[in-house]
Amino acid sequence: MRTTLTLEDDVSVLLAQRQEALKITLKDAVNLALRRGLTEEVQESAGVPYCTPTVSLGKPLLTNLDKVAELLAVAEGEGFA
């Protein structure tokens, strides 16, 4: 694939240093840097899965959810007994 990139100055300097150190073309230096960066990004995102913390909510206020009027009264903050 052929494309045009506008590189920031610091990135250009780093690529030039990599080119010189490895004796490779600019194309190869860009591909190598992108490949390493993207692979590393994928590996980091596939790390430890998030675990939702759990807490005790205490004893339920209602044990019988069949009484809709009572359930709505409790949900709306009314003192229903």
N, C-alpha and C positions, 0 to 999 in steps of 0.2 A: 504494500500500500504506500502510496506517495502522498505526503502532506507537508504543510508548511507550519513550522513552530516559531514562536517568538519567545526566546529565552531571556530570562532576567540575567543581569550581569554576573551575579554570584553563581548561578547555575552554569553559565557559560564557562566561567573560570574553572569550576569543579570538573566539568566535562573535558575541558582541555587538559587538565592535570591527569585525569584518568586515561585519556587518549595517549598522552605521552608516556605514562607509566606502563601501560599495557601494550603500547605500540599497535593500536587499533585505529580504525577510521572513526569519524564522528558518528556515522550511522550506527556502527557497532557499539560505541560508547553509550549512545542514547538508548538503544535497544537493551543493552545490558542493565543500565540504571533503571529503566522502566520495568523490566522483567523482575529484577530483584525487589524493587519497591512494591510492586503490585503483589508479588508472591508473599512478601513479608506482611502486607496488609491483610491478605486473605488468611494467613496463619494466625495473626493476632485476633481477628474477628471470630475465628473458630476455636478460641480458647475455652475457658471454663464457662459453662452455661450459667446464666443468672438464676439465682434461687430466691424466690419471694419469701421474705421473712413472715413468720406466722405469729399471731398473738392470741391470747385467750380473750374472748369477748364477754365472758362471764355467763351467768345463768340466763336463759332466754326469758323475756318478759311474758311471752305467750307460749303456751304449750299446745293449744288447739288452734290451728289456723283455719278451721272451718267457720269460725264466727267472724265474718267479714266486717261487720259493724264494729266489733271490739278491736280488730286489727287496725282498721282505719283510724279509730279514735286514738289508739296508742301512737300510731305513726304521726298523727297531727298534734300530739302533745296533750291531748285531753286526758284528764284523770278518769279512767273508765274502770270500774271494778265490778 
